[in-house]
């Protein structure tokens, strides 16, 4: 999120916080619609910016009628969510982790339906469309963003 915020001239701290908080409630409430709804309630109680909360709500399909993907922060969160998880999964099966990873290698893994099967490939494709960028470029951007924080992710 921080990476895309700088590319789009948006608030790096707001976007970064959105990325950090968007799934904080998932382990406790993984079921629909609890995930995002209960988290939003907690975030409101803690005075988190409503724009962040609405972006978090919008990244879940079941909330998109009320919180459409109609703002850059919402589009970006949706666009990077599944893709980040998928790229990290790809990194875990590579000896060099994120180093030297390419969009081509990620797309090859996307074709393997059994690999990271819980990741919704259609959301990755939709995310690139929402960002109005070609899929390979979107993948490259997310790889670059993750490479920039690879040591904190344990993916050096």
HUNORQUI-V512290 format. One record per backbone hydrogen bond with DSSP energy under -0.5 kcal/mol. NH is the residue of the N-H (numbers start at 1). CO is the residue of the C=O. If there is no record, write none. Layout:
BEGIN
((NH	CO) (NH	CO))
END
This chain:
BEGIN
((5	1) (6	2) (7	3) (8	4) (9	5) (9	6) (10	5) (12	10) (15	11) (16	12) (17	13) (18	14) (19	15) (20	16) (21	17) (22	18) (24	21) (26	23) (29	25) (35	31) (37	33) (37	35) (38	34) (39	34) (40	36) (41	37) (42	38) (43	39) (44	40) (45	41) (46	42) (47	44) (48	43) (52	49) (53	49) (54	50) (55	51) (56	52) (57	53) (58	54) (59	55) (59	56) (60	57) (61	59) (63	60) (64	60) (64	61) (66	63) (67	63) (70	68) (75	71) (76	72) (77	73) (78	74) (79	75) (80	76) (81	77) (82	78) (84	80) (85	81) (86	82) (87	83) (88	84) (89	85) (90	86) (91	87) (92	88) (93	89) (93	90) (94	91) (97	94) (98	155) (99	96) (101	98) (106	102) (107	103) (108	104) (109	105) (110	106) (111	107) (111	108) (112	108) (112	109) (113	111) (115	112) (117	114) (119	116) (121	119) (123	120) (124	120) (125	121) (126	122) (127	123) (128	124) (129	125) (130	126) (131	127) (132	129) (133	128) (138	134) (139	135) (140	136) (141	137) (142	138) (143	139) (144	140) (145	141) (146	142) (147	143) (148	144) (149	145) (149	146) (150	147) (153	149) (154	150) (154	151) (155	150))
END
